[in-house]
Amino acid sequence: MDKLITLDRFILEQERLFPHATGTFTGLIQNIAFAAKVISREVNKAGLVDILGYTGYKNVQGEEVQKLDVFARNVLYNALCHTGQLCVIATEEDENIVPIPEEYPQGKYVALFDPLDGSSNIDVNVSIGTIFSIYRRISKAGPGTVEDCLQKGTEQVCAGYIIYGSSTMLVYTTGAGVHGFTLDPSIGEFVLSHENMKIPLRGKIYSANEGNYKYWKKGTRKYIDYLKSSDNHLKKPFTLRYIGSLVADFHRNLLKGGIFLYPEDTKDPKKPFGKLRLLYEANPLAFIIENAGGKASTGYERILDIKPEDIHQRVPLIIGSREDVELYEEFARENVEK
């Protein structure tokens, strides 16, 4: 029988590599994994209970909030707010930072979440996910602050995602390799299934919403045209694979290689710098992809080097195989030429 390595065992073994570790971080990951199991259970039976559909209000992004979004946000909050591990939480669904209640200890970590990415796909049974990002607090003590959340992506101590699909997987990195764990429902444990994941240097897949093609800038359109031609470096057209669920598109490309693009466009004047959120989507996935040997960029600068100015800041996101992203950056120069 092959050696069975659970997530709990794996992170405890990693903890032993750091003699001064207190176990706080280990407990934080374990609590996120517990929340993921609860969310996974509800996602898998969502069609059988009254948990699909809109709540009737919009989140801070102006998007309709679905019931399962609210459920996922509340599960994560309730799993973490009382532990003494965190000083503040911020989520895509909340307009402001979410403080830890005064009756609980204030911890040394900050947690940022997209509780349920791809939620517009819930009712058509497409894979969706949870994205998380962990930082050390920079404030000295007491309740966490906005400044604790507005740190560069380079300061992350951990980032990961959970994908709820044909199976539920938790993928995370602490800066020393990217590891994937698949939930075994028969024992209720995440089991190591993908150790030290690496993305190929170059792929054959591109993921983009081509419905926005006419709104893209010149260099971006030329790049897509290049990928679709038989005169590119592959000598045959790239394969288009676009699910419309960021976690699902990212997960496929991480395993198989390729590039995901959500560049800036002129479609919505209120979102001129891209659609995806720096803190809740771009930074955590950039941290993961870089630790898997890939690259993440706005097209003009490294995602992880951006200093956030707002907890709901949006950015373009070009992410995936290193050589594919670098080639896009060459084309993107035409986007800024006068």
Residue frames as qw, qx, qy, qz and C-alpha x, y, z in Angstrom:
[[0.000, 0.887, 0.462, 0.000, 0.00, 0.00, 0.00],
 [0.375, 0.555, -0.039, 0.742, 1.33, 3.42, -0.93],
 [0.300, -0.256, -0.491, 0.777, 2.18, 5.76, 1.92],
 [0.062, -0.800, -0.521, -0.291, -0.84, 7.93, 2.69],
 [0.330, -0.091, -0.236, 0.909, 0.12, 11.51, 3.52],
 [0.038, -0.826, -0.563, 0.001, -2.70, 13.68, 4.76],
 [0.158, 0.804, 0.008, 0.574, -2.62, 17.47, 4.71],
 [0.581, -0.792, 0.097, -0.163, -2.35, 17.50, 8.52],
 [0.884, -0.245, 0.179, 0.355, 0.65, 15.19, 8.43],
 [0.616, 0.503, 0.136, 0.591, 2.30, 17.14, 5.63],
 [0.007, -0.853, 0.047, -0.519, 2.07, 20.54, 7.31],
 [0.721, -0.677, 0.145, -0.027, 3.17, 19.12, 10.68],
 [0.864, -0.012, 0.176, 0.473, 6.26, 17.64, 9.00],
 [0.382, 0.675, 0.078, 0.626, 6.93, 21.01, 7.39],
 [0.387, -0.875, 0.025, -0.288, 6.54, 22.70, 10.77],
 [0.859, -0.436, 0.104, 0.248, 9.31, 20.52, 12.23],
 [0.682, 0.389, 0.067, 0.616, 11.75, 22.08, 9.76],
 [0.030, 0.687, -0.098, 0.719, 11.39, 25.33, 11.74],
 [0.480, -0.141, -0.725, 0.473, 12.48, 24.78, 15.37],
 [0.006, -0.124, -0.373, 0.920, 10.95, 28.05, 16.57],
 [0.354, -0.287, -0.556, -0.695, 7.53, 27.44, 15.01],
 [0.304, -0.102, 0.575, -0.753, 4.64, 27.81, 17.46],
 [0.157, 0.295, 0.942, 0.039, 2.06, 25.83, 15.52],
 [0.268, 0.565, 0.301, -0.720, -0.10, 28.89, 14.91],
 [0.337, 0.444, -0.488, -0.672, 0.37, 28.82, 11.15],
 [0.101, 0.008, -0.985, -0.139, -0.21, 25.07, 11.06],
 [0.157, 0.444, 0.762, -0.445, -3.49, 25.56, 12.88],
 [0.306, 0.550, -0.025, -0.777, -4.50, 28.31, 10.46],
 [0.311, 0.273, -0.743, -0.526, -4.07, 26.04, 7.42],
 [0.045, -0.175, -0.977, 0.111, -5.94, 23.25, 9.20],
 [0.232, 0.516, 0.531, -0.630, -8.87, 25.58, 9.88],
 [0.366, 0.475, -0.333, -0.728, -8.97, 26.72, 6.25],
 [0.219, 0.110, -0.929, -0.279, -9.00, 23.06, 5.20],
 [0.104, 0.343, 0.853, -0.378, -11.89, 22.39, 7.57],
 [0.341, 0.557, 0.166, -0.739, -13.85, 25.29, 6.09],
 [0.294, 0.365, -0.657, -0.590, -13.11, 23.93, 2.60],
 [0.045, -0.112, -0.993, -0.016, -14.65, 20.57, 3.54],
 [0.215, 0.518, 0.620, -0.549, -17.83, 22.28, 4.72],
 [0.337, 0.575, -0.172, -0.725, -18.06, 24.42, 1.57],
 [0.162, 0.233, -0.871, -0.401, -17.35, 21.38, -0.61],
 [0.122, 0.287, 0.928, -0.205, -20.19, 19.50, 1.00],
 [0.306, 0.636, 0.382, -0.597, -22.64, 22.31, 0.27],
 [0.250, 0.521, -0.486, -0.656, -21.37, 22.82, -3.28],
 [0.060, 0.097, -0.963, -0.246, -21.85, 19.12, -4.01],
 [0.047, 0.475, 0.871, -0.117, -25.45, 19.14, -2.86],
 [0.059, 0.282, 0.058, -0.956, -26.31, 22.67, -3.97],
 [0.338, -0.051, -0.590, -0.732, -28.79, 21.48, -6.55],
 [0.420, -0.338, -0.842, -0.032, -30.72, 19.57, -3.90],
 [0.293, -0.595, -0.535, 0.523, -31.27, 22.35, -1.38],
 [0.133, 0.937, 0.287, 0.147, -32.38, 25.97, -1.40],
 [0.530, -0.624, 0.131, 0.560, -28.88, 27.38, -1.58],
 [0.425, 0.208, 0.470, 0.745, -28.68, 28.38, -5.22],
 [0.060, 0.816, 0.471, 0.329, -29.89, 31.70, -6.52],
 [0.230, 0.497, -0.149, 0.823, -29.41, 35.34, -5.65],
 [0.276, -0.375, -0.639, 0.612, -29.71, 36.87, -2.21],
 [0.069, 0.868, 0.475, 0.128, -31.22, 40.00, -3.75],
 [0.163, -0.954, 0.105, 0.227, -28.33, 42.37, -3.06],
 [0.700, 0.622, -0.211, 0.279, -25.00, 43.24, -4.64],
 [0.755, -0.378, -0.111, 0.524, -21.50, 43.05, -3.18],
 [0.202, -0.782, 0.081, 0.585, -19.07, 45.96, -3.12],
 [0.307, -0.154, 0.649, 0.679, -18.04, 45.08, -6.67],
 [0.469, 0.313, -0.080, -0.822, -21.60, 45.75, -7.86],
 [0.368, 0.104, -0.867, -0.320, -22.13, 42.07, -8.64],
 [0.778, -0.322, -0.155, -0.517, -25.17, 40.05, -7.66],
 [0.142, -0.419, 0.835, -0.328, -24.34, 37.98, -4.58],
 [0.717, -0.085, -0.594, -0.355, -25.53, 34.40, -4.71],
 [0.769, -0.560, 0.050, -0.306, -26.56, 32.43, -1.64],
 [0.949, -0.059, -0.108, 0.290, -23.62, 30.06, -1.85],
 [0.384, 0.583, -0.230, 0.678, -21.23, 33.05, -1.94],
 [0.403, -0.665, 0.203, -0.596, -22.64, 34.23, 1.36],
 [0.948, -0.305, -0.018, -0.085, -22.50, 30.74, 2.82],
 [0.828, 0.228, -0.197, 0.473, -18.83, 30.29, 1.85],
 [0.128, 0.646, -0.251, 0.710, -17.87, 33.68, 3.27],
 [0.613, -0.593, 0.164, -0.495, -19.59, 32.93, 6.58],
 [0.980, -0.133, -0.110, 0.097, -18.06, 29.45, 6.87],
 [0.641, 0.376, -0.261, 0.616, -14.56, 30.86, 6.45],
 [0.136, -0.646, 0.232, -0.715, -15.19, 33.66, 8.92],
 [0.781, -0.488, 0.087, -0.379, -16.69, 31.37, 11.56],
 [0.957, 0.013, -0.175, 0.229, -13.88, 28.85, 11.17],
 [0.620, 0.307, -0.200, 0.694, -11.20, 31.49, 11.74],
 [0.108, -0.772, -0.001, -0.626, -12.48, 34.44, 13.77],
 [0.702, -0.665, 0.060, -0.248, -12.19, 32.80, 17.20],
 [0.942, 0.072, -0.212, 0.251, -8.85, 30.99, 16.83],
 [0.463, -0.814, 0.174, 0.305, -6.41, 33.68, 17.95],
 [0.714, 0.040, 0.426, 0.554, -4.49, 33.15, 14.71],
 [0.313, 0.564, 0.387, 0.659, -5.72, 36.26, 12.86],
 [0.141, -0.375, -0.300, 0.866, -5.88, 39.98, 13.57],
 [0.412, 0.500, 0.021, -0.762, -8.06, 40.87, 10.57],
 [0.513, 0.266, 0.779, 0.243, -9.86, 39.34, 7.60],
 [0.306, 0.502, -0.149, -0.795, -10.73, 40.89, 4.24],
 [0.512, 0.252, 0.809, 0.139, -12.90, 39.34, 1.55],
 [0.079, 0.148, 0.553, 0.816, -14.11, 40.19, -1.91],
 [0.216, -0.604, -0.720, -0.265, -17.68, 40.22, -0.58],
 [0.372, -0.747, -0.390, 0.389, -17.15, 42.78, 2.23],
 [0.262, 0.914, 0.073, 0.301, -16.82, 46.49, 1.54],
 [0.135, -0.838, 0.434, -0.302, -14.46, 47.05, 4.48],
 [0.318, 0.307, -0.860, 0.257, -12.01, 44.92, 6.42],
 [0.761, -0.437, -0.369, -0.306, -13.61, 42.43, 8.81],
 [0.103, -0.633, 0.602, -0.475, -12.27, 42.81, 12.37],
 [0.493, -0.090, -0.848, 0.175, -11.78, 39.95, 14.77],
 [0.504, -0.731, -0.327, -0.323, -14.36, 40.22, 17.59],
 [0.080, -0.738, 0.437, -0.508, -13.00, 41.86, 20.73],
 [0.805, -0.428, 0.287, -0.294, -13.75, 38.81, 22.87],
 [0.971, 0.126, 0.053, 0.194, -11.20, 36.73, 20.95],
 [0.555, -0.539, 0.274, 0.572, -7.38, 37.01, 20.94],
 [0.454, 0.849, -0.142, -0.231, -5.79, 39.09, 18.19],
 [0.912, -0.044, 0.279, 0.299, -3.35, 36.96, 16.22],
 [0.304, -0.609, 0.384, 0.623, -0.27, 37.69, 14.12],
 [0.306, 0.099, 0.757, 0.568, -1.63, 36.76, 10.69],
 [0.403, 0.426, 0.015, -0.810, -3.88, 38.43, 8.11],
 [0.411, 0.193, 0.869, 0.199, -6.19, 36.40, 5.85],
 [0.355, 0.409, -0.182, -0.821, -7.64, 37.57, 2.53],
 [0.438, 0.181, 0.881, 0.015, -10.28, 35.53, 0.67],
 [0.487, 0.095, -0.407, -0.767, -12.27, 35.25, -2.49],
 [0.564, -0.118, 0.692, -0.436, -14.76, 32.93, -0.77],
 [0.681, 0.310, 0.664, -0.009, -16.32, 31.52, -3.93],
 [0.038, 0.497, -0.470, -0.729, -14.66, 32.43, -7.20],
 [0.151, 0.017, -0.826, -0.543, -16.65, 31.67, -10.35],
 [0.266, 0.261, 0.754, -0.541, -19.97, 31.81, -8.54],
 [0.521, 0.393, -0.116, -0.749, -21.82, 32.83, -11.70],
 [0.473, 0.248, -0.788, -0.306, -21.24, 29.23, -12.81],
 [0.314, -0.135, 0.806, -0.483, -22.85, 27.64, -9.74],
 [0.683, 0.269, 0.411, -0.540, -26.18, 26.89, -11.32],
 [0.761, 0.512, -0.295, -0.268, -24.66, 25.26, -14.43],
 [0.946, -0.264, 0.176, 0.059, -22.48, 22.84, -12.44],
 [0.616, 0.638, -0.280, 0.367, -19.10, 24.23, -13.52],
 [0.715, -0.209, -0.378, 0.550, -16.06, 23.98, -11.24],
 [0.120, -0.912, 0.010, -0.393, -15.72, 26.88, -8.81],
 [0.720, 0.041, -0.452, 0.525, -13.25, 27.64, -6.04],
 [0.430, -0.894, -0.084, 0.096, -12.00, 29.45, -2.97],
 [0.598, 0.508, -0.234, 0.574, -8.81, 31.53, -3.12],
 [0.564, -0.811, -0.120, 0.098, -6.86, 32.54, -0.01],
 [0.487, 0.594, -0.280, 0.576, -3.81, 34.60, 0.89],
 [0.687, -0.656, -0.235, 0.207, -1.96, 34.86, 4.23],
 [0.331, 0.688, -0.265, 0.589, 0.33, 37.64, 5.46],
 [0.496, -0.322, -0.522, 0.615, 2.04, 38.46, 8.75],
 [0.092, -0.942, -0.322, 0.004, 0.59, 41.56, 10.34],
 [0.488, 0.408, -0.141, 0.758, 2.66, 44.74, 10.22],
 [0.368, -0.734, 0.048, -0.569, 0.81, 46.56, 13.00],
 [0.106, 0.434, -0.766, 0.462, 2.29, 45.96, 16.43],
 [0.009, -0.185, -0.906, 0.380, -0.73, 44.83, 18.44],
 [0.375, 0.367, 0.374, -0.765, -4.46, 45.13, 18.89],
 [0.694, 0.534, 0.439, -0.201, -7.04, 44.87, 16.10],
 [0.565, 0.078, 0.512, 0.643, -5.71, 44.54, 12.57],
 [0.130, 0.683, 0.026, -0.718, -5.80, 47.50, 10.20],
 [0.702, 0.690, 0.083, -0.155, -6.30, 48.24, 6.52],
 [0.156, 0.806, -0.566, -0.073, -2.53, 48.68, 6.26],
 [0.538, -0.287, 0.791, -0.045, -2.08, 45.07, 7.38],
 [0.737, 0.417, 0.527, -0.069, -4.05, 44.05, 4.29],
 [0.489, 0.868, -0.044, -0.072, -2.39, 46.45, 1.84],
 [0.491, -0.581, 0.571, 0.309, 0.91, 44.60, 1.51],
 [0.405, 0.542, -0.598, -0.430, 2.73, 43.66, -1.66],
 [0.956, 0.058, -0.148, -0.245, 2.25, 40.13, -2.89],
 [0.553, 0.457, -0.617, 0.323, 5.93, 39.44, -2.22],
 [0.194, -0.410, 0.614, -0.646, 5.11, 39.57, 1.50],
 [0.866, -0.153, -0.163, -0.447, 2.71, 36.62, 1.40],
 [0.288, -0.450, 0.826, -0.180, 3.65, 33.76, 3.68],
 [0.341, 0.155, 0.927, 0.034, 1.12, 31.43, 2.09],
 [0.497, 0.304, -0.140, -0.800, -1.36, 31.37, -0.75],
 [0.186, 0.030, 0.976, 0.112, -3.67, 28.71, -2.08],
 [0.557, 0.053, -0.206, -0.803, -6.96, 27.73, -3.57],
 [0.442, 0.097, 0.870, -0.197, -9.57, 25.03, -3.27],
 [0.370, 0.150, -0.539, -0.741, -11.25, 23.83, -6.44],
 [0.569, 0.146, 0.675, -0.447, -14.67, 22.20, -6.16],
 [0.471, 0.376, -0.541, -0.586, -15.02, 20.02, -9.24],
 [0.832, 0.016, -0.504, -0.229, -15.27, 16.32, -10.02],
 [0.714, -0.319, -0.462, 0.418, -13.09, 16.07, -6.93],
 [0.218, -0.972, -0.007, -0.092, -12.19, 18.72, -4.36],
 [0.775, 0.156, -0.187, 0.584, -8.54, 19.77, -4.32],
 [0.303, -0.940, 0.023, 0.155, -6.60, 22.11, -2.05],
 [0.734, 0.380, -0.043, 0.561, -3.42, 23.56, -3.57],
 [0.284, -0.959, 0.004, 0.027, -1.09, 25.79, -1.58],
 [0.698, 0.352, -0.255, 0.569, 2.44, 27.13, -1.27],
 [0.479, -0.834, -0.093, 0.257, 4.44, 28.73, 1.51],
 [0.163, 0.906, -0.367, -0.137, 7.20, 29.70, -0.91],
 [0.220, -0.466, 0.852, 0.091, 8.84, 26.28, -0.90],
 [0.004, -0.061, -0.950, -0.306, 7.07, 24.33, -3.62],
 [0.578, -0.006, -0.055, -0.814, 3.43, 24.02, -4.64],
 [0.021, -0.025, 0.993, -0.111, 1.56, 21.00, -3.31],
 [0.565, -0.114, -0.298, -0.760, -1.89, 19.64, -4.09],
 [0.170, -0.003, 0.906, -0.387, -4.17, 17.58, -1.85],
 [0.447, -0.181, -0.597, -0.641, -7.32, 15.80, -2.99],
 [0.526, -0.223, 0.461, -0.679, -10.23, 15.33, -0.61],
 [0.286, -0.032, -0.950, -0.123, -11.00, 11.65, -0.05],
 [0.541, -0.353, -0.042, -0.762, -14.69, 11.71, 0.92],
 [0.819, -0.192, -0.534, -0.083, -14.51, 8.18, 2.33],
 [0.644, -0.250, -0.459, 0.559, -12.19, 9.30, 5.14],
 [0.131, -0.957, -0.256, -0.025, -12.91, 13.04, 5.13],
 [0.530, -0.628, 0.221, 0.526, -9.25, 13.97, 4.69],
 [0.459, 0.841, -0.246, -0.144, -7.20, 15.89, 2.15],
 [0.875, -0.195, 0.350, 0.272, -4.53, 13.50, 0.86],
 [0.103, -0.671, 0.465, 0.568, -1.31, 14.49, -0.94],
 [0.783, 0.429, 0.450, 0.011, -1.89, 13.80, -4.62],
 [0.566, 0.738, 0.031, 0.367, 0.29, 16.36, -6.44],
 [0.624, -0.640, 0.022, 0.448, 3.65, 16.99, -4.77],
 [0.330, -0.503, 0.327, 0.728, 5.92, 19.83, -5.90],
 [0.559, 0.680, 0.474, 0.026, 3.79, 20.90, -8.85],
 [0.277, -0.415, 0.350, 0.793, 5.60, 22.57, -11.76],
 [0.577, 0.716, 0.229, -0.321, 4.09, 24.35, -14.74],
 [0.756, 0.259, 0.331, 0.501, 5.76, 23.70, -18.12],
 [0.290, -0.380, 0.117, 0.871, 7.92, 26.58, -19.37],
 [0.279, 0.201, -0.370, -0.863, 5.70, 26.88, -22.43],
 [0.497, 0.252, 0.761, -0.332, 2.21, 25.61, -23.16],
 [0.074, 0.155, 0.752, 0.636, -0.22, 25.03, -26.02],
 [0.132, -0.688, -0.713, -0.028, -3.37, 26.43, -24.39],
 [0.056, 0.166, -0.134, 0.975, -4.63, 29.97, -24.03],
 [0.161, -0.608, -0.757, 0.177, -7.54, 31.03, -21.83],
 [0.029, -0.149, -0.033, 0.988, -9.27, 34.33, -22.54],
 [0.351, 0.626, 0.606, -0.342, -12.76, 35.74, -22.96],
 [0.314, 0.057, 0.521, 0.791, -12.60, 36.49, -26.67],
 [0.040, 0.792, 0.597, 0.120, -15.99, 38.14, -26.44],
 [0.231, -0.888, -0.060, 0.393, -13.99, 41.18, -25.28],
 [0.697, 0.105, 0.334, 0.626, -11.63, 41.07, -28.29],
 [0.272, 0.723, 0.294, 0.563, -12.85, 44.35, -29.82],
 [0.354, -0.923, -0.046, -0.142, -12.34, 46.13, -26.50],
 [0.809, -0.358, 0.105, 0.455, -8.71, 45.00, -26.11],
 [0.018, -0.860, 0.286, 0.422, -5.77, 47.19, -26.95],
 [0.625, 0.647, -0.366, -0.237, -3.78, 46.74, -30.15],
 [0.120, 0.526, -0.836, 0.100, -0.91, 44.65, -28.76],
 [0.514, -0.046, 0.764, -0.387, -3.26, 42.25, -26.98],
 [0.784, 0.463, 0.156, -0.382, -5.32, 41.68, -30.13],
 [0.505, 0.654, -0.551, -0.115, -2.14, 41.03, -32.12],
 [0.175, -0.393, 0.874, -0.228, -0.97, 38.51, -29.51],
 [0.680, 0.171, 0.603, -0.379, -4.22, 36.54, -29.70],
 [0.713, 0.624, -0.125, -0.295, -4.08, 36.65, -33.50],
 [0.209, 0.624, -0.753, 0.011, -0.53, 35.29, -33.30],
 [0.412, -0.179, 0.844, -0.291, -1.59, 32.40, -31.08],
 [0.723, 0.377, 0.443, -0.372, -4.43, 31.51, -33.47],
 [0.536, 0.702, -0.358, -0.303, -2.23, 31.53, -36.55],
 [0.985, 0.040, 0.061, 0.155, -0.12, 28.73, -38.02],
 [0.527, 0.658, -0.236, 0.482, 2.88, 31.06, -38.16],
 [0.482, -0.796, 0.258, -0.259, 3.51, 31.09, -34.39],
 [0.053, -0.615, 0.782, -0.090, 6.33, 29.25, -32.65],
 [0.657, -0.024, 0.719, -0.225, 4.24, 26.05, -32.47],
 [0.093, 0.184, -0.727, -0.655, 3.59, 26.18, -36.23],
 [0.262, -0.435, -0.805, -0.306, -0.05, 25.42, -35.47],
 [0.325, -0.627, -0.066, -0.705, -2.81, 27.32, -33.65],
 [0.060, -0.166, 0.763, -0.622, -2.96, 27.26, -29.88],
 [0.309, -0.443, -0.828, -0.149, -5.94, 25.52, -28.31],
 [0.266, -0.423, 0.122, -0.857, -8.53, 27.80, -26.70],
 [0.486, -0.378, -0.777, 0.129, -9.81, 26.59, -23.34],
 [0.079, -0.265, 0.249, -0.928, -11.89, 29.10, -21.37],
 [0.265, -0.416, -0.860, 0.134, -14.22, 28.01, -18.59],
 [0.185, -0.673, -0.159, -0.699, -14.95, 31.44, -17.15],
 [0.739, -0.670, -0.064, -0.036, -14.11, 30.26, -13.65],
 [0.146, 0.853, -0.478, 0.151, -10.67, 31.64, -12.74],
 [0.555, -0.475, 0.670, -0.135, -9.71, 28.83, -10.38],
 [0.875, 0.222, 0.430, -0.029, -10.68, 26.18, -12.92],
 [0.616, 0.771, -0.105, 0.120, -8.84, 27.87, -15.80],
 [0.075, -0.811, 0.551, -0.181, -5.78, 28.46, -13.62],
 [0.726, -0.312, 0.600, -0.126, -5.74, 24.90, -12.26],
 [0.880, 0.411, 0.234, 0.050, -5.84, 23.37, -15.75],
 [0.471, 0.820, -0.247, 0.213, -3.00, 25.57, -16.99],
 [0.374, -0.712, 0.569, -0.172, -0.92, 24.90, -13.87],
 [0.814, -0.113, 0.570, -0.020, -1.09, 21.18, -14.63],
 [0.776, 0.420, 0.420, 0.214, -0.79, 21.32, -18.41],
 [0.381, -0.202, 0.254, 0.866, 0.91, 24.61, -19.21],
 [0.167, 0.673, 0.561, 0.453, -0.50, 27.61, -21.01],
 [0.141, 0.035, -0.158, 0.977, -1.53, 31.19, -20.40],
 [0.055, -0.736, -0.667, 0.103, -4.58, 32.87, -18.88],
 [0.206, 0.157, 0.094, 0.961, -5.35, 36.43, -19.90],
 [0.054, -0.833, -0.549, 0.047, -7.71, 38.99, -18.46],
 [0.419, 0.104, 0.040, 0.901, -6.15, 42.19, -19.83],
 [0.103, 0.500, 0.292, -0.808, -7.41, 45.72, -19.42],
 [0.239, 0.426, 0.710, 0.508, -10.06, 46.79, -21.92],
 [0.087, -0.046, -0.026, -0.995, -12.33, 49.68, -22.82],
 [0.293, -0.415, -0.804, -0.310, -15.62, 47.85, -22.28],
 [0.441, -0.770, -0.458, 0.044, -16.38, 49.28, -18.85],
 [0.214, 0.734, -0.180, 0.619, -15.08, 52.82, -18.11],
 [0.600, -0.707, 0.173, -0.331, -15.48, 52.06, -14.39],
 [0.863, -0.329, 0.352, 0.154, -12.95, 49.23, -14.65],
 [0.509, 0.814, -0.265, -0.089, -10.25, 50.58, -16.99],
 [0.009, -0.672, 0.734, -0.096, -7.41, 48.69, -15.32],
 [0.331, 0.103, -0.937, -0.041, -8.85, 45.18, -15.48],
 [0.683, -0.400, -0.315, -0.524, -11.52, 43.15, -13.77],
 [0.812, -0.205, -0.516, 0.178, -9.70, 40.86, -11.37],
 [0.443, -0.879, 0.056, -0.166, -8.91, 41.82, -7.79],
 [0.344, 0.659, -0.591, 0.313, -5.28, 42.26, -6.81],
 [0.297, -0.463, 0.678, -0.487, -5.61, 41.10, -3.20],
 [0.750, -0.030, 0.504, -0.428, -8.10, 38.27, -3.56],
 [0.900, 0.392, 0.181, -0.060, -7.26, 36.78, -6.96],
 [0.580, 0.745, -0.282, 0.169, -4.13, 38.10, -8.68],
 [0.117, -0.730, 0.610, -0.286, -1.68, 38.11, -5.75],
 [0.733, -0.274, 0.592, -0.192, -2.40, 34.64, -4.37],
 [0.901, 0.377, 0.213, 0.017, -2.40, 33.00, -7.81],
 [0.412, 0.822, -0.350, 0.181, 0.77, 34.90, -8.76],
 [0.364, -0.634, 0.644, -0.226, 2.51, 33.61, -5.62],
 [0.863, 0.008, 0.494, -0.105, 1.48, 30.08, -6.51],
 [0.795, 0.602, 0.046, 0.062, 2.49, 30.28, -10.17],
 [0.190, 0.836, -0.485, 0.172, 5.90, 31.77, -9.42],
 [0.487, -0.478, 0.705, -0.193, 6.61, 28.98, -6.95],
 [0.853, 0.214, 0.474, -0.046, 5.61, 26.51, -9.66],
 [0.530, -0.140, 0.509, 0.664, 8.08, 28.04, -12.13],
 [0.300, 0.683, 0.552, 0.373, 5.64, 30.27, -13.99],
 [0.217, -0.004, -0.036, 0.976, 5.04, 34.00, -14.19],
 [0.008, 0.778, 0.624, -0.072, 2.30, 36.54, -13.45],
 [0.268, -0.077, 0.135, 0.951, 2.18, 40.02, -14.92],
 [0.321, 0.669, 0.347, -0.574, -0.14, 42.89, -15.74],
 [0.688, 0.636, 0.249, 0.245, 1.55, 42.82, -19.12],
 [0.260, 0.845, -0.165, 0.437, 3.82, 45.62, -17.99],
 [0.091, -0.602, 0.619, -0.496, 4.94, 44.75, -14.45],
 [0.358, -0.017, -0.916, 0.182, 5.20, 41.84, -12.06],
 [0.528, -0.608, -0.432, -0.405, 1.96, 41.32, -10.13],
 [0.724, -0.460, -0.407, 0.314, 3.73, 40.62, -6.83],
 [0.441, -0.006, -0.126, 0.889, 5.59, 43.96, -6.94],
 [0.142, -0.610, -0.334, -0.705, 2.43, 46.10, -7.00],
 [0.087, -0.074, -0.613, 0.782, 1.83, 48.10, -3.83],
 [0.105, -0.615, -0.756, -0.200, -1.94, 47.93, -3.18],
 [0.013, -0.189, 0.120, -0.974, -3.74, 51.20, -2.60],
 [0.633, -0.124, 0.091, -0.759, -7.22, 49.83, -1.94],
 [0.467, -0.141, 0.852, -0.188, -8.51, 46.50, -0.68],
 [0.691, 0.471, 0.527, -0.151, -10.68, 46.15, -3.79],
 [0.085, 0.693, -0.449, -0.558, -8.08, 47.30, -6.33],
 [0.879, 0.368, 0.296, -0.066, -8.35, 45.70, -9.76],
 [0.161, -0.632, 0.597, 0.467, -5.53, 44.79, -12.14],
 [0.762, 0.419, -0.391, -0.301, -5.03, 43.11, -15.50],
 [0.675, -0.405, 0.615, -0.045, -3.82, 39.54, -15.04],
 [0.724, 0.504, -0.448, -0.148, -1.61, 37.62, -17.47],
 [0.519, -0.517, 0.640, -0.233, -0.55, 34.39, -15.79],
 [0.973, 0.175, 0.061, -0.135, 0.83, 30.98, -16.68],
 [0.891, 0.052, 0.115, 0.436, 3.86, 29.40, -18.34],
 [0.369, -0.665, 0.090, 0.643, 6.87, 31.70, -18.06],
 [0.302, -0.093, 0.549, 0.774, 7.80, 31.89, -21.75],
 [0.075, 0.624, 0.692, 0.356, 4.19, 32.44, -22.81],
 [0.215, -0.888, -0.312, 0.260, 3.76, 35.36, -20.41],
 [0.378, -0.527, 0.265, 0.714, 7.07, 36.89, -21.46],
 [0.263, 0.233, 0.657, 0.667, 6.00, 36.69, -25.11],
 [0.041, -0.821, -0.560, -0.109, 2.74, 38.48, -24.27],
 [0.331, -0.780, -0.074, 0.526, 4.75, 41.25, -22.58],
 [0.350, -0.146, 0.480, 0.791, 6.59, 41.81, -25.86],
 [0.061, 0.534, 0.668, 0.515, 3.30, 42.30, -27.70],
 [0.255, -0.812, -0.489, 0.193, 1.90, 44.46, -24.86],
 [0.366, -0.337, 0.072, 0.865, 4.51, 47.14, -25.57],
 [0.048, 0.307, 0.536, 0.785, 2.29, 48.20, -28.46],
 [0.273, -0.720, -0.638, -0.023, -0.49, 48.84, -25.95],
 [0.363, -0.783, -0.177, 0.473, 1.43, 51.76, -24.46],
 [0.438, 0.005, 0.350, 0.828, 3.12, 53.13, -27.56],
 [0.198, 0.725, 0.271, -0.601, 1.92, 56.58, -28.60]]
